[in-house]
Amino acid sequence: ETGVTQTPRHLVMGMTNKKSLKCEQHLGHNAMYWYKQSAKKPLELMFVYSLEERVENNSVPSRFSPECPNSSHLFLHLHTLQPEDSALYLCASSQGQGNYEQYFGPGTRLTVT
Amino acid sequence: QQQVKQSPQSLIVQKGGISIINCAYENTAFDYFPWYQQFPGKGPALLIAIRPDVSEKKEGRFTISFNKSAKQFSLHIMDSQPGDSATYFCAASIGWGKLQFGAGTQVVVTP
């Protein structure tokens, strides 16, 4: 595997379910990000982790819970989501402070029914 | 409040033509302005980027023009090809990590 991978690629869940999205980066980076992408809207930064420590949390509802167990892996735990949470969730990584380029994964298409 | 405004929302151009996408920003502290390209089913990928001390940057058929006084920057795709059909996002950043994205422009290049 190369670059940034995300699983699953598609997820349909009910509002009472609990699920997790997984991201793995194979680039040796030390910063990882979660973004939400909705149609015709700017990408919304949700969380930033640097050296496995959360450094940014953009007022995201508590039904989204991130976890970064090491610099290569990032999870987004989901519970009691709402239909408006349906979107493409993108993971990205970068080499960290001083290097601005972010490498994105292909995303997880989430549908909340 | 959207910090980076992008236009147009969509664009159709003939093969060989020039595609132009514009972005405007308000925060003069932004110090990095990248453009990302996204194909269906893929995540965005960095296409080209510029810093405010440069007024233009060219990479192949892609050129960023930057106007610091007007707080605007634009992407020009010269000799557009069908393979350039994608969604393009401008972005701006203060320091690392906090990219503020525009809403995207869907470009369709017709044969």
HADDOCK unambig.tbl for C-alpha pairs under 7 A between the chains (distance, minus, plus):
assign (segid A and resid 40 and name CA) (segid B and resid 103 and name CA) 5.78 0.50 0.50
assign (segid A and resid 40 and name CA) (segid B and resid 104 and name CA) 6.82 0.50 0.50
assign (segid A and resid 41 and name CA) (segid B and resid 103 and name CA) 4.65 0.50 0.50
assign (segid A and resid 42 and name CA) (segid B and resid 101 and name CA) 5.31 0.50 0.50
assign (segid A and resid 42 and name CA) (segid B and resid 102 and name CA) 5.11 0.50 0.50
assign (segid A and resid 42 and name CA) (segid B and resid 103 and name CA) 3.94 0.50 0.50
assign (segid A and resid 42 and name CA) (segid B and resid 104 and name CA) 6.78 0.50 0.50
assign (segid A and resid 43 and name CA) (segid B and resid 101 and name CA) 5.83 0.50 0.50
assign (segid A and resid 90 and name CA) (segid B and resid 43 and name CA) 6.99 0.50 0.50
assign (segid A and resid 96 and name CA) (segid B and resid 96 and name CA) 6.98 0.50 0.50
assign (segid A and resid 97 and name CA) (segid B and resid 96 and name CA) 5.40 0.50 0.50
assign (segid A and resid 98 and name CA) (segid B and resid 96 and name CA) 5.93 0.50 0.50
assign (segid A and resid 99 and name CA) (segid B and resid 96 and name CA) 6.45 0.50 0.50
assign (segid A and resid 100 and name CA) (segid B and resid 96 and name CA) 5.16 0.50 0.50
assign (segid A and resid 100 and name CA) (segid B and resid 97 and name CA) 6.41 0.50 0.50
assign (segid A and resid 103 and name CA) (segid B and resid 45 and name CA) 6.56 0.50 0.50
assign (segid A and resid 104 and name CA) (segid B and resid 43 and name CA) 5.29 0.50 0.50
assign (segid A and resid 104 and name CA) (segid B and resid 44 and name CA) 5.97 0.50 0.50
assign (segid A and resid 104 and name CA) (segid B and resid 45 and name CA) 6.59 0.50 0.50
assign (segid A and resid 105 and name CA) (segid B and resid 43 and name CA) 5.28 0.50 0.50
assign (segid A and resid 106 and name CA) (segid B and resid 41 and name CA) 6.43 0.50 0.50
assign (segid A and resid 106 and name CA) (segid B and resid 42 and name CA) 4.39 0.50 0.50
assign (segid A and resid 106 and name CA) (segid B and resid 43 and name CA) 4.21 0.50 0.50
assign (segid A and resid 107 and name CA) (segid B and resid 43 and name CA) 6.17 0.50 0.50
